[in-house]
Amino acid sequence: MIVKGKGRSKGKVRVTFLVESTAAEAILLAGDFNGWQEGTPLKRQKDGSWKAALELPAGNRYQFRYLIDGTRWENDSRADAYVANPFGTENSVVDLAAA
């Protein structure tokens, strides 16, 4: 799930990425915003869910995916959209174009 809120800086949107409870040992967030290189780690919450928040520039669309336990790519079931990627699957999209 994606939650959008006002960023601390002008022109930024605080985007919170939430993954519901899962038996994963680690979840990384990778996308356009971090060059798909080093994933941003999500932190396990007391209720078993996972969470990470980023401040992203408004006015853009960002593709992203979750890397579960270093082996399995997953999309966000509540992403704003999905687009095909060069690997024959789809990427999730968070749309901040109207923000």
VOPA-766621 format. One record per atom (N, C-alpha, C): residue in one letter; atom name; x negated, y negated, z negated. Coordinates in pm, whole numbers, padded with zeros to 5 digits. Layout:
<atoms>
<atom aa="A" at="CA" X="X" Y="Y" Z="Z"/>
...
</atoms>
This chain:
<atoms>
<atom aa="M" at="N" X="-00084" Y="00116" Z="00000"/>
<atom aa="M" at="CA" X="00000" Y="00000" Z="00000"/>
<atom aa="M" at="C" X="-00089" Y="-00123" Z="00000"/>
<atom aa="I" at="N" X="-00042" Y="-00228" Z="00063"/>
<atom aa="I" at="CA" X="-00115" Y="-00354" Z="00071"/>
<atom aa="I" at="C" X="-00031" Y="-00462" Z="00003"/>
<atom aa="V" at="N" X="-00095" Y="-00538" Z="-00086"/>
<atom aa="V" at="CA" X="-00028" Y="-00650" Z="-00151"/>
<atom aa="V" at="C" X="-00107" Y="-00775" Z="-00117"/>
<atom aa="K" at="N" X="-00039" Y="-00876" Z="-00063"/>
<atom aa="K" at="CA" X="-00104" Y="-01001" Z="-00023"/>
<atom aa="K" at="C" X="-00066" Y="-01111" Z="-00120"/>
<atom aa="G" at="N" X="-00164" Y="-01191" Z="-00157"/>
<atom aa="G" at="CA" X="-00140" Y="-01302" Z="-00248"/>
<atom aa="G" at="C" X="-00229" Y="-01420" Z="-00213"/>
<atom aa="K" at="N" X="-00211" Y="-01527" Z="-00283"/>
<atom aa="K" at="CA" X="-00289" Y="-01647" Z="-00259"/>
<atom aa="K" at="C" X="-00434" Y="-01624" Z="-00301"/>
<atom aa="G" at="N" X="-00525" Y="-01662" Z="-00215"/>
<atom aa="G" at="CA" X="-00667" Y="-01651" Z="-00245"/>
<atom aa="G" at="C" X="-00714" Y="-01764" Z="-00334"/>
<atom aa="R" at="N" X="-00830" Y="-01747" Z="-00391"/>
<atom aa="R" at="CA" X="-00888" Y="-01850" Z="-00478"/>
<atom aa="R" at="C" X="-00941" Y="-01967" Z="-00397"/>
<atom aa="S" at="N" X="-00981" Y="-01941" Z="-00274"/>
<atom aa="S" at="CA" X="-01036" Y="-02045" Z="-00187"/>
<atom aa="S" at="C" X="-00935" Y="-02080" Z="-00079"/>
<atom aa="K" at="N" X="-00941" Y="-02205" Z="-00032"/>
<atom aa="K" at="CA" X="-00852" Y="-02248" Z="00075"/>
<atom aa="K" at="C" X="-00879" Y="-02165" Z="00201"/>
<atom aa="G" at="N" X="-00772" Y="-02124" Z="00267"/>
<atom aa="G" at="CA" X="-00786" Y="-02046" Z="00389"/>
<atom aa="G" at="C" X="-00812" Y="-01898" Z="00367"/>
<atom aa="K" at="N" X="-00805" Y="-01854" Z="00242"/>
<atom aa="K" at="CA" X="-00828" Y="-01713" Z="00210"/>
<atom aa="K" at="C" X="-00700" Y="-01650" Z="00155"/>
<atom aa="V" at="N" X="-00688" Y="-01520" Z="00176"/>
<atom aa="V" at="CA" X="-00576" Y="-01443" Z="00123"/>
<atom aa="V" at="C" X="-00635" Y="-01331" Z="00038"/>
<atom aa="R" at="N" X="-00581" Y="-01314" Z="-00081"/>
<atom aa="R" at="CA" X="-00624" Y="-01202" Z="-00167"/>
<atom aa="R" at="C" X="-00542" Y="-01080" Z="-00125"/>
<atom aa="V" at="N" X="-00611" Y="-00980" Z="-00076"/>
<atom aa="V" at="CA" X="-00545" Y="-00857" Z="-00031"/>
<atom aa="V" at="C" X="-00585" Y="-00745" Z="-00125"/>
<atom aa="T" at="N" X="-00485" Y="-00684" Z="-00188"/>
<atom aa="T" at="CA" X="-00509" Y="-00572" Z="-00277"/>
<atom aa="T" at="C" X="-00468" Y="-00445" Z="-00204"/>
<atom aa="F" at="N" X="-00562" Y="-00352" Z="-00197"/>
<atom aa="F" at="CA" X="-00540" Y="-00223" Z="-00132"/>
<atom aa="F" at="C" X="-00515" Y="-00121" Z="-00242"/>
<atom aa="L" at="N" X="-00403" Y="-00052" Z="-00234"/>
<atom aa="L" at="CA" X="-00364" Y="00046" Z="-00335"/>
<atom aa="L" at="C" X="-00338" Y="00182" Z="-00271"/>
<atom aa="V" at="N" X="-00395" Y="00284" Z="-00331"/>
<atom aa="V" at="CA" X="-00370" Y="00421" Z="-00287"/>
<atom aa="V" at="C" X="-00303" Y="00492" Z="-00404"/>
<atom aa="E" at="N" X="-00188" Y="00552" Z="-00377"/>
<atom aa="E" at="CA" X="-00115" Y="00620" Z="-00484"/>
<atom aa="E" at="C" X="-00197" Y="00736" Z="-00538"/>
<atom aa="S" at="N" X="-00153" Y="00786" Z="-00648"/>
<atom aa="S" at="CA" X="-00224" Y="00893" Z="-00719"/>
<atom aa="S" at="C" X="-00267" Y="01005" Z="-00626"/>
<atom aa="T" at="N" X="-00390" Y="01042" Z="-00637"/>
<atom aa="T" at="CA" X="-00447" Y="01150" Z="-00557"/>
<atom aa="T" at="C" X="-00556" Y="01218" Z="-00638"/>
<atom aa="A" at="N" X="-00587" Y="01340" Z="-00602"/>
<atom aa="A" at="CA" X="-00690" Y="01415" Z="-00674"/>
<atom aa="A" at="C" X="-00830" Y="01384" Z="-00624"/>
<atom aa="A" at="N" X="-00849" Y="01278" Z="-00551"/>
<atom aa="A" at="CA" X="-00979" Y="01242" Z="-00496"/>
<atom aa="A" at="C" X="-01080" Y="01212" Z="-00606"/>
<atom aa="E" at="N" X="-01205" Y="01232" Z="-00572"/>
<atom aa="E" at="CA" X="-01314" Y="01195" Z="-00662"/>
<atom aa="E" at="C" X="-01366" Y="01055" Z="-00633"/>
<atom aa="A" at="N" X="-01350" Y="01010" Z="-00507"/>
<atom aa="A" at="CA" X="-01396" Y="00877" Z="-00467"/>
<atom aa="A" at="C" X="-01319" Y="00834" Z="-00342"/>
<atom aa="I" at="N" X="-01288" Y="00704" Z="-00334"/>
<atom aa="I" at="CA" X="-01222" Y="00648" Z="-00217"/>
<atom aa="I" at="C" X="-01296" Y="00519" Z="-00181"/>
<atom aa="L" at="N" X="-01334" Y="00508" Z="-00054"/>
<atom aa="L" at="CA" X="-01397" Y="00388" Z="-00002"/>
<atom aa="L" at="C" X="-01305" Y="00323" Z="00101"/>
<atom aa="L" at="N" X="-01308" Y="00191" Z="00106"/>
<atom aa="L" at="CA" X="-01231" Y="00113" Z="00200"/>
<atom aa="L" at="C" X="-01327" Y="00061" Z="00306"/>
<atom aa="A" at="N" X="-01306" Y="00098" Z="00431"/>
<atom aa="A" at="CA" X="-01392" Y="00053" Z="00539"/>
<atom aa="A" at="C" X="-01307" Y="-00013" Z="00646"/>
<atom aa="G" at="N" X="-01361" Y="-00119" Z="00708"/>
<atom aa="G" at="CA" X="-01285" Y="-00187" Z="00812"/>
<atom aa="G" at="C" X="-01363" Y="-00299" Z="00876"/>
<atom aa="D" at="N" X="-01291" Y="-00376" Z="00956"/>
<atom aa="D" at="CA" X="-01350" Y="-00490" Z="01025"/>
<atom aa="D" at="C" X="-01418" Y="-00587" Z="00928"/>
<atom aa="F" at="N" X="-01361" Y="-00602" Z="00811"/>
<atom aa="F" at="CA" X="-01408" Y="-00700" Z="00714"/>
<atom aa="F" at="C" X="-01541" Y="-00662" Z="00650"/>
<atom aa="N" at="N" X="-01583" Y="-00537" Z="00659"/>
<atom aa="N" at="CA" X="-01715" Y="-00498" Z="00605"/>
<atom aa="N" at="C" X="-01799" Y="-00424" Z="00710"/>
<atom aa="G" at="N" X="-01765" Y="-00447" Z="00837"/>
<atom aa="G" at="CA" X="-01843" Y="-00391" Z="00946"/>
<atom aa="G" at="C" X="-01837" Y="-00241" Z="00959"/>
<atom aa="W" at="N" X="-01743" Y="-00177" Z="00892"/>
<atom aa="W" at="CA" X="-01726" Y="-00032" Z="00894"/>
<atom aa="W" at="C" X="-01852" Y="00040" Z="00845"/>
<atom aa="Q" at="N" X="-01946" Y="-00032" Z="00788"/>
<atom aa="Q" at="CA" X="-02073" Y="00028" Z="00748"/>
<atom aa="Q" at="C" X="-02068" Y="00084" Z="00606"/>
<atom aa="E" at="N" X="-02063" Y="-00004" Z="00510"/>
<atom aa="E" at="CA" X="-02059" Y="00038" Z="00369"/>
<atom aa="E" at="C" X="-01919" Y="00012" Z="00317"/>
<atom aa="G" at="N" X="-01853" Y="00117" Z="00279"/>
<atom aa="G" at="CA" X="-01718" Y="00102" Z="00230"/>
<atom aa="G" at="C" X="-01713" Y="00034" Z="00094"/>
<atom aa="T" at="N" X="-01607" Y="-00041" Z="00073"/>
<atom aa="T" at="CA" X="-01581" Y="-00102" Z="-00057"/>
<atom aa="T" at="C" X="-01516" Y="00004" Z="-00145"/>
<atom aa="P" at="N" X="-01574" Y="00034" Z="-00261"/>
<atom aa="P" at="CA" X="-01515" Y="00139" Z="-00345"/>
<atom aa="P" at="C" X="-01384" Y="00093" Z="-00410"/>
<atom aa="L" at="N" X="-01287" Y="00182" Z="-00410"/>
<atom aa="L" at="CA" X="-01166" Y="00160" Z="-00486"/>
<atom aa="L" at="C" X="-01189" Y="00216" Z="-00625"/>
<atom aa="K" at="N" X="-01130" Y="00152" Z="-00725"/>
<atom aa="K" at="CA" X="-01146" Y="00198" Z="-00863"/>
<atom aa="K" at="C" X="-01021" Y="00273" Z="-00907"/>
<atom aa="R" at="N" X="-01045" Y="00386" Z="-00973"/>
<atom aa="R" at="CA" X="-00933" Y="00466" Z="-01025"/>
<atom aa="R" at="C" X="-00868" Y="00391" Z="-01141"/>
<atom aa="Q" at="N" X="-00735" Y="00386" Z="-01139"/>
<atom aa="Q" at="CA" X="-00658" Y="00320" Z="-01242"/>
<atom aa="Q" at="C" X="-00609" Y="00425" Z="-01344"/>
<atom aa="K" at="N" X="-00562" Y="00378" Z="-01458"/>
<atom aa="K" at="CA" X="-00515" Y="00469" Z="-01562"/>
<atom aa="K" at="C" X="-00401" Y="00560" Z="-01517"/>
<atom aa="D" at="N" X="-00319" Y="00509" Z="-01423"/>
<atom aa="D" at="CA" X="-00205" Y="00588" Z="-01376"/>
<atom aa="D" at="C" X="-00243" Y="00686" Z="-01264"/>
<atom aa="G" at="N" X="-00374" Y="00693" Z="-01229"/>
<atom aa="G" at="CA" X="-00421" Y="00785" Z="-01126"/>
<atom aa="G" at="C" X="-00429" Y="00724" Z="-00988"/>
<atom aa="S" at="N" X="-00377" Y="00604" Z="-00971"/>
<atom aa="S" at="CA" X="-00387" Y="00537" Z="-00842"/>
<atom aa="S" at="C" X="-00527" Y="00476" Z="-00826"/>
<atom aa="W" at="N" X="-00554" Y="00423" Z="-00708"/>
<atom aa="W" at="CA" X="-00683" Y="00363" Z="-00676"/>
<atom aa="W" at="C" X="-00659" Y="00222" Z="-00624"/>
<atom aa="K" at="N" X="-00754" Y="00129" Z="-00653"/>
<atom aa="K" at="CA" X="-00729" Y="-00011" Z="-00621"/>
<atom aa="K" at="C" X="-00859" Y="-00085" Z="-00590"/>
<atom aa="A" at="N" X="-00851" Y="-00175" Z="-00490"/>
<atom aa="A" at="CA" X="-00959" Y="-00269" Z="-00460"/>
<atom aa="A" at="C" X="-00895" Y="-00396" Z="-00407"/>
<atom aa="A" at="N" X="-00952" Y="-00511" Z="-00440"/>
<atom aa="A" at="CA" X="-00900" Y="-00638" Z="-00392"/>
<atom aa="A" at="C" X="-01012" Y="-00714" Z="-00321"/>
<atom aa="L" at="N" X="-00976" Y="-00774" Z="-00208"/>
<atom aa="L" at="CA" X="-01071" Y="-00853" Z="-00129"/>
<atom aa="L" at="C" X="-01009" Y="-00988" Z="-00098"/>
<atom aa="E" at="N" X="-01092" Y="-01090" Z="-00084"/>
<atom aa="E" at="CA" X="-01048" Y="-01221" Z="-00035"/>
<atom aa="E" at="C" X="-01087" Y="-01226" Z="00112"/>
<atom aa="L" at="N" X="-00986" Y="-01234" Z="00200"/>
<atom aa="L" at="CA" X="-01011" Y="-01233" Z="00343"/>
<atom aa="L" at="C" X="-00962" Y="-01362" Z="00406"/>
<atom aa="P" at="N" X="-01029" Y="-01408" Z="00512"/>
<atom aa="P" at="CA" X="-00984" Y="-01529" Z="00580"/>
<atom aa="P" at="C" X="-00844" Y="-01510" Z="00640"/>
<atom aa="A" at="N" X="-00760" Y="-01609" Z="00619"/>
<atom aa="A" at="CA" X="-00624" Y="-01607" Z="00675"/>
<atom aa="A" at="C" X="-00632" Y="-01624" Z="00826"/>
<atom aa="G" at="N" X="-00525" Y="-01587" Z="00894"/>
<atom aa="G" at="CA" X="-00516" Y="-01609" Z="01038"/>
<atom aa="G" at="C" X="-00570" Y="-01497" Z="01123"/>
<atom aa="N" at="N" X="-00609" Y="-01385" Z="01062"/>
<atom aa="N" at="CA" X="-00667" Y="-01274" Z="01136"/>
<atom aa="N" at="C" X="-00592" Y="-01144" Z="01110"/>
<atom aa="R" at="N" X="-00617" Y="-01047" Z="01196"/>
<atom aa="R" at="CA" X="-00570" Y="-00909" Z="01177"/>
<atom aa="R" at="C" X="-00694" Y="-00824" Z="01156"/>
<atom aa="Y" at="N" X="-00690" Y="-00736" Z="01057"/>
<atom aa="Y" at="CA" X="-00805" Y="-00652" Z="01024"/>
<atom aa="Y" at="C" X="-00766" Y="-00505" Z="01031"/>
<atom aa="Q" at="N" X="-00850" Y="-00428" Z="01101"/>
<atom aa="Q" at="CA" X="-00832" Y="-00284" Z="01103"/>
<atom aa="Q" at="C" X="-00909" Y="-00224" Z="00986"/>
<atom aa="F" at="N" X="-00855" Y="-00116" Z="00930"/>
<atom aa="F" at="CA" X="-00921" Y="-00050" Z="00817"/>
<atom aa="F" at="C" X="-00873" Y="00093" Z="00803"/>
<atom aa="R" at="N" X="-00948" Y="00169" Z="00723"/>
<atom aa="R" at="CA" X="-00909" Y="00305" Z="00684"/>
<atom aa="R" at="C" X="-00970" Y="00335" Z="00547"/>
<atom aa="Y" at="N" X="-00919" Y="00437" Z="00483"/>
<atom aa="Y" at="CA" X="-00974" Y="00486" Z="00357"/>
<atom aa="Y" at="C" X="-01057" Y="00611" Z="00384"/>
<atom aa="L" at="N" X="-01175" Y="00619" Z="00324"/>
<atom aa="L" at="CA" X="-01259" Y="00738" Z="00334"/>
<atom aa="L" at="C" X="-01249" Y="00810" Z="00200"/>
<atom aa="I" at="N" X="-01187" Y="00927" Z="00203"/>
<atom aa="I" at="CA" X="-01162" Y="01005" Z="00082"/>
<atom aa="I" at="C" X="-01274" Y="01107" Z="00062"/>
<atom aa="D" at="N" X="-01339" Y="01100" Z="-00052"/>
<atom aa="D" at="CA" X="-01444" Y="01195" Z="-00089"/>
<atom aa="D" at="C" X="-01554" Y="01209" Z="00017"/>
<atom aa="G" at="N" X="-01576" Y="01105" Z="00094"/>
<atom aa="G" at="CA" X="-01684" Y="01104" Z="00192"/>
<atom aa="G" at="C" X="-01662" Y="01193" Z="00312"/>
<atom aa="T" at="N" X="-01543" Y="01255" Z="00324"/>
<atom aa="T" at="CA" X="-01523" Y="01349" Z="00434"/>
<atom aa="T" at="C" X="-01393" Y="01329" Z="00512"/>
<atom aa="R" at="N" X="-01293" Y="01266" Z="00454"/>
<atom aa="R" at="CA" X="-01161" Y="01261" Z="00516"/>
<atom aa="R" at="C" X="-01114" Y="01116" Z="00531"/>
<atom aa="W" at="N" X="-01085" Y="01075" Z="00655"/>
<atom aa="W" at="CA" X="-01032" Y="00942" Z="00681"/>
<atom aa="W" at="C" X="-00880" Y="00944" Z="00671"/>
<atom aa="E" at="N" X="-00824" Y="00845" Z="00604"/>
<atom aa="E" at="CA" X="-00678" Y="00834" Z="00589"/>
<atom aa="E" at="C" X="-00634" Y="00692" Z="00620"/>
<atom aa="N" at="N" X="-00513" Y="00678" Z="00672"/>
<atom aa="N" at="CA" X="-00453" Y="00547" Z="00693"/>
<atom aa="N" at="C" X="-00368" Y="00509" Z="00573"/>
<atom aa="D" at="N" X="-00333" Y="00383" Z="00567"/>
<atom aa="D" at="CA" X="-00242" Y="00333" Z="00465"/>
<atom aa="D" at="C" X="-00100" Y="00355" Z="00516"/>
<atom aa="S" at="N" X="-00020" Y="00427" Z="00442"/>
<atom aa="S" at="CA" X="00116" Y="00460" Z="00486"/>
<atom aa="S" at="C" X="00206" Y="00337" Z="00496"/>
<atom aa="R" at="N" X="00165" Y="00226" Z="00438"/>
<atom aa="R" at="CA" X="00246" Y="00105" Z="00442"/>
<atom aa="R" at="C" X="00170" Y="-00011" Z="00507"/>
<atom aa="A" at="N" X="00083" Y="00021" Z="00601"/>
<atom aa="A" at="CA" X="00009" Y="-00083" Z="00673"/>
<atom aa="A" at="C" X="00105" Y="-00168" Z="00756"/>
<atom aa="D" at="N" X="00060" Y="-00287" Z="00794"/>
<atom aa="D" at="CA" X="00142" Y="-00376" Z="00875"/>
<atom aa="D" at="C" X="00160" Y="-00322" Z="01017"/>
<atom aa="A" at="N" X="00060" Y="-00247" Z="01065"/>
<atom aa="A" at="CA" X="00065" Y="-00189" Z="01199"/>
<atom aa="A" at="C" X="-00043" Y="-00082" Z="01207"/>
<atom aa="Y" at="N" X="-00047" Y="-00014" Z="01321"/>
<atom aa="Y" at="CA" X="-00150" Y="00086" Z="01348"/>
<atom aa="Y" at="C" X="-00197" Y="00067" Z="01491"/>
<atom aa="V" at="N" X="-00327" Y="00086" Z="01516"/>
<atom aa="V" at="CA" X="-00381" Y="00074" Z="01650"/>
<atom aa="V" at="C" X="-00473" Y="00193" Z="01678"/>
<atom aa="A" at="N" X="-00474" Y="00233" Z="01803"/>
<atom aa="A" at="CA" X="-00560" Y="00345" Z="01843"/>
<atom aa="A" at="C" X="-00706" Y="00307" Z="01826"/>
<atom aa="N" at="N" X="-00787" Y="00406" Z="01787"/>
<atom aa="N" at="CA" X="-00931" Y="00384" Z="01776"/>
<atom aa="N" at="C" X="-01002" Y="00475" Z="01876"/>
<atom aa="P" at="N" X="-01133" Y="00457" Z="01897"/>
<atom aa="P" at="CA" X="-01205" Y="00536" Z="01997"/>
<atom aa="P" at="C" X="-01224" Y="00683" Z="01960"/>
<atom aa="F" at="N" X="-01180" Y="00723" Z="01842"/>
<atom aa="F" at="CA" X="-01198" Y="00861" Z="01796"/>
<atom aa="F" at="C" X="-01073" Y="00947" Z="01816"/>
<atom aa="G" at="N" X="-00972" Y="00890" Z="01884"/>
<atom aa="G" at="CA" X="-00851" Y="00966" Z="01912"/>
<atom aa="G" at="C" X="-00749" Y="00964" Z="01800"/>
<atom aa="T" at="N" X="-00771" Y="00880" Z="01702"/>
<atom aa="T" at="CA" X="-00675" Y="00865" Z="01592"/>
<atom aa="T" at="C" X="-00633" Y="00718" Z="01587"/>
<atom aa="E" at="N" X="-00580" Y="00675" Z="01476"/>
<atom aa="E" at="CA" X="-00537" Y="00537" Z="01461"/>
<atom aa="E" at="C" X="-00601" Y="00474" Z="01339"/>
<atom aa="N" at="N" X="-00614" Y="00343" Z="01342"/>
<atom aa="N" at="CA" X="-00656" Y="00265" Z="01227"/>
<atom aa="N" at="C" X="-00537" Y="00190" Z="01172"/>
<atom aa="S" at="N" X="-00536" Y="00167" Z="01042"/>
<atom aa="S" at="CA" X="-00436" Y="00082" Z="00979"/>
<atom aa="S" at="C" X="-00472" Y="-00064" Z="01009"/>
<atom aa="V" at="N" X="-00372" Y="-00151" Z="01004"/>
<atom aa="V" at="CA" X="-00393" Y="-00293" Z="01026"/>
<atom aa="V" at="C" X="-00328" Y="-00371" Z="00912"/>
<atom aa="V" at="N" X="-00402" Y="-00468" Z="00859"/>
<atom aa="V" at="CA" X="-00344" Y="-00566" Z="00768"/>
<atom aa="V" at="C" X="-00341" Y="-00698" Z="00847"/>
<atom aa="D" at="N" X="-00222" Y="-00757" Z="00857"/>
<atom aa="D" at="CA" X="-00201" Y="-00874" Z="00941"/>
<atom aa="D" at="C" X="-00192" Y="-01000" Z="00854"/>
<atom aa="L" at="N" X="-00292" Y="-01085" Z="00867"/>
<atom aa="L" at="CA" X="-00294" Y="-01212" Z="00793"/>
<atom aa="L" at="C" X="-00278" Y="-01329" Z="00889"/>
<atom aa="A" at="N" X="-00231" Y="-01302" Z="01012"/>
<atom aa="A" at="CA" X="-00217" Y="-01405" Z="01114"/>
<atom aa="A" at="C" X="-00120" Y="-01515" Z="01072"/>
<atom aa="A" at="N" X="-00016" Y="-01479" Z="01001"/>
<atom aa="A" at="CA" X="00084" Y="-01577" Z="00958"/>
<atom aa="A" at="C" X="00052" Y="-01637" Z="00822"/>
<atom aa="A" at="N" X="-00054" Y="-01588" Z="00758"/>
<atom aa="A" at="CA" X="-00087" Y="-01634" Z="00622"/>
<atom aa="A" at="C" X="-00160" Y="-01766" Z="00623"/>
</atoms>
